Amino acid sequence: MPRVGGWWTFVAWMVAGAFAPAMAQPLGPISPLEPISPVEQGEGPPPPAATTDRSPRPPILGAPVGIPDANPPAPRISRQTSTAQQPSEGPQPATRAATATRAATLGAPRATDATGAVTIRSTPVSSAIVDAAIAQTAYQPPARDPVAEFLNQRSDSSHPRAPQHDSTNASAKWGDWGQNMETIFGQRGGGWFRSDHMFDGFISPVTNPFLFEDPRSLTEARPIFIYQRIPSSQPDFLGGSISYFGVQGRLALSDRWSFVFHKLGGIWINPGSTSRFDDTSSFAELWLGPKWTFYRGEENGILAAAGLQFQLPVGSRSAFQNNGNLSIAPYLSYAQNFLRDFQFGSLNLMANTGFAFATNNERSSYYWLSAHLDFDVMNAHRFYPLVELNWFVVTNSGRGTPIGAEGRDLINFGGQAGGTGLLTGAFGGRVKITESAQLGAAFEIPFAGRRDLFRNRFTVDFILRY
């Protein structure tokens, strides 16, 4: 009998060893997202299919590690005992299936006792620990991407523009009336007195600076120097020169309304040595007035403005800066961009026309027309070669000075020059050091008409713009 008992013990030990790998397999079908290595599969046949559903989990990298216990090691139960003896009360079937599935997937903690029997720790790995491990290894996208935001901002600002004032709430308070008022008076353009930078591709004209007005609403200070030579054949001055130095000032009240100080400076007259007039200097006439940019074509690159200029003779009579009482000069200005998609640059056209009405018979009245064309090299808004034309026609003579000439934009003699006109042309350029600092220069010569005091002229300016 002892011999027979030994054989049964040997047979039972062999059966337990054969079924031990199979007991570690999952109770249900394995998800294709969780491949099982040959070591975990064992050498036995695959276990029977179970009806318990399993949600696929991402594979956990690294070997499964048991959870160390702070207390003494928990009792180990042999495979035979754990499978043969089940507690009468325990986890529900769904909980047991989930635990079995987790054990098969992650691998249950294993140990071997002194007799060589394979045992399983009775305490399984907590699901909270597994979920925390998955959450730590999962990819978490950043809350914001600074690089993408920077690139988007750069792509939106390829053409520098001024911050636009959001007037939705303001106009909504007043309904259609508020929107109509904004159309007439304009917006503040990103801040009080800030220039309209929506059209920074344009440049201001150089010649005829007191009358040839840029249609944009600008805030700037513009020092101007003019040196004009007088023809030696002029019967009153017999050569010599006229110089002017002063500053223009512009103040943008909105992107449509601005106030302009067209002429504020001093004048020096140096006739020929044989002239009956002496050298003299004086404070020049003061020219100023409002300007309204009534059309701003942001899509087609077109601007149009209207203004009213008051020419006040506040200088010295010896320098012919105190003739009459007042002249009023309404004007129109226009600008348009062409060939904006041409890779080598674009063209900017600007035109201005107006009429100076004398309020008494001591001053002359005249009409003027000016045109400007520049080329924005490589559309870099940096260097602009330009050509300009200026045409003056004296419509009515005055009685201020008994001479047969007129001084165009520098002097209103009130002379006997009615019906005469002069066309001049200029070439030069403007350089934008920055958008706030610009230098311009042009040389102007007569093309047709009676020259009067105009032999040639050199004009240079420097713009400091806000």
JOHU-V229933 format. One record per residue. N is the residue number from 1. RES is the residue in one small letter. SS is DSSP state (hx for helix, st for strand, lp for the rest). Layout:
BEGIN
N:RES:SS
N:RES:SS
END
This chain:
BEGIN
1:m:lp
2:p:hx
3:r:hx
4:v:hx
5:g:hx
6:g:hx
7:w:hx
8:w:hx
9:t:hx
10:f:hx
11:v:hx
12:a:hx
13:w:hx
14:m:hx
15:v:hx
16:a:hx
17:g:hx
18:a:hx
19:f:hx
20:a:hx
21:p:hx
22:a:hx
23:m:hx
24:a:lp
25:q:lp
26:p:lp
27:l:lp
28:g:lp
29:p:lp
30:i:lp
31:s:lp
32:p:lp
33:l:lp
34:e:lp
35:p:lp
36:i:lp
37:s:lp
38:p:hx
39:v:hx
40:e:hx
41:q:hx
42:g:lp
43:e:lp
44:g:lp
45:p:lp
46:p:lp
47:p:lp
48:p:lp
49:a:lp
50:a:lp
51:t:lp
52:t:lp
53:d:lp
54:r:lp
55:s:lp
56:p:lp
57:r:lp
58:p:lp
59:p:lp
60:i:lp
61:l:lp
62:g:lp
63:a:lp
64:p:lp
65:v:lp
66:g:lp
67:i:lp
68:p:lp
69:d:lp
70:a:lp
71:n:lp
72:p:lp
73:p:lp
74:a:lp
75:p:lp
76:r:st
77:i:st
78:s:st
79:r:hx
80:q:hx
81:t:hx
82:s:hx
83:t:hx
84:a:hx
85:q:lp
86:q:lp
87:p:lp
88:s:lp
89:e:lp
90:g:lp
91:p:lp
92:q:lp
93:p:hx
94:a:hx
95:t:hx
96:r:hx
97:a:hx
98:a:hx
99:t:hx
100:a:hx
101:t:hx
102:r:hx
103:a:hx
104:a:hx
105:t:hx
106:l:hx
107:g:lp
108:a:lp
109:p:lp
110:r:st
111:a:st
112:t:st
113:d:lp
114:a:lp
115:t:lp
116:g:lp
117:a:lp
118:v:st
119:t:st
120:i:st
121:r:st
122:s:lp
123:t:lp
124:p:lp
125:v:lp
126:s:lp
127:s:hx
128:a:hx
129:i:hx
130:v:hx
131:d:hx
132:a:hx
133:a:hx
134:i:hx
135:a:hx
136:q:hx
137:t:hx
138:a:lp
139:y:lp
140:q:lp
141:p:lp
142:p:lp
143:a:lp
144:r:lp
145:d:lp
146:p:hx
147:v:hx
148:a:hx
149:e:hx
150:f:hx
151:l:hx
152:n:hx
153:q:hx
154:r:hx
155:s:hx
156:d:hx
157:s:lp
158:s:lp
159:h:lp
160:p:lp
161:r:lp
162:a:lp
163:p:lp
164:q:lp
165:h:lp
166:d:lp
167:s:lp
168:t:hx
169:n:hx
170:a:hx
171:s:hx
172:a:hx
173:k:hx
174:w:hx
175:g:lp
176:d:hx
177:w:hx
178:g:hx
179:q:hx
180:n:hx
181:m:hx
182:e:hx
183:t:hx
184:i:hx
185:f:hx
186:g:lp
187:q:lp
188:r:lp
189:g:lp
190:g:lp
191:g:lp
192:w:lp
193:f:lp
194:r:lp
195:s:lp
196:d:lp
197:h:hx
198:m:hx
199:f:hx
200:d:lp
201:g:lp
202:f:lp
203:i:lp
204:s:lp
205:p:lp
206:v:lp
207:t:lp
208:n:lp
209:p:lp
210:f:lp
211:l:lp
212:f:lp
213:e:lp
214:d:lp
215:p:lp
216:r:lp
217:s:lp
218:l:lp
219:t:lp
220:e:st
221:a:st
222:r:st
223:p:st
224:i:st
225:f:st
226:i:st
227:y:st
228:q:st
229:r:st
230:i:lp
231:p:lp
232:s:lp
233:s:lp
234:q:lp
235:p:lp
236:d:lp
237:f:lp
238:l:lp
239:g:lp
240:g:st
241:s:st
242:i:st
243:s:st
244:y:st
245:f:st
246:g:st
247:v:st
248:q:st
249:g:st
250:r:st
251:l:st
252:a:st
253:l:lp
254:s:lp
255:d:lp
256:r:lp
257:w:st
258:s:st
259:f:st
260:v:st
261:f:st
262:h:st
263:k:st
264:l:lp
265:g:st
266:g:st
267:i:st
268:w:st
269:i:st
270:n:st
271:p:st
272:g:lp
273:s:lp
274:t:lp
275:s:lp
276:r:lp
277:f:lp
278:d:lp
279:d:lp
280:t:st
281:s:st
282:s:st
283:f:st
284:a:lp
285:e:lp
286:l:st
287:w:st
288:l:st
289:g:st
290:p:st
291:k:st
292:w:st
293:t:st
294:f:st
295:y:st
296:r:st
297:g:st
298:e:lp
299:e:lp
300:n:lp
301:g:lp
302:i:st
303:l:st
304:a:st
305:a:st
306:a:st
307:g:st
308:l:st
309:q:st
310:f:st
311:q:st
312:l:st
313:p:lp
314:v:lp
315:g:lp
316:s:lp
317:r:hx
318:s:hx
319:a:hx
320:f:lp
321:q:lp
322:n:lp
323:n:lp
324:g:lp
325:n:lp
326:l:st
327:s:st
328:i:st
329:a:st
330:p:st
331:y:st
332:l:st
333:s:st
334:y:st
335:a:st
336:q:st
337:n:st
338:f:st
339:l:lp
340:r:lp
341:d:lp
342:f:lp
343:q:lp
344:f:lp
345:g:st
346:s:st
347:l:st
348:n:st
349:l:st
350:m:st
351:a:st
352:n:st
353:t:st
354:g:st
355:f:st
356:a:st
357:f:st
358:a:st
359:t:lp
360:n:lp
361:n:lp
362:e:lp
363:r:lp
364:s:lp
365:s:st
366:y:st
367:y:st
368:w:st
369:l:st
370:s:st
371:a:st
372:h:st
373:l:st
374:d:st
375:f:st
376:d:st
377:v:st
378:m:lp
379:n:lp
380:a:lp
381:h:lp
382:r:lp
383:f:st
384:y:st
385:p:st
386:l:st
387:v:st
388:e:st
389:l:st
390:n:st
391:w:st
392:f:st
393:v:st
394:v:st
395:t:st
396:n:st
397:s:lp
398:g:lp
399:r:lp
400:g:lp
401:t:lp
402:p:lp
403:i:lp
404:g:lp
405:a:lp
406:e:lp
407:g:st
408:r:lp
409:d:lp
410:l:lp
411:i:st
412:n:lp
413:f:lp
414:g:lp
415:g:lp
416:q:lp
417:a:lp
418:g:lp
419:g:lp
420:t:lp
421:g:st
422:l:st
423:l:st
424:t:st
425:g:st
426:a:st
427:f:st
428:g:st
429:g:st
430:r:st
431:v:st
432:k:st
433:i:st
434:t:st
435:e:lp
436:s:lp
437:a:st
438:q:st
439:l:st
440:g:st
441:a:st
442:a:st
443:f:st
444:e:st
445:i:st
446:p:st
447:f:st
448:a:st
449:g:st
450:r:lp
451:r:lp
452:d:lp
453:l:lp
454:f:lp
455:r:lp
456:n:st
457:r:st
458:f:st
459:t:st
460:v:st
461:d:st
462:f:st
463:i:st
464:l:st
465:r:st
466:y:lp
END
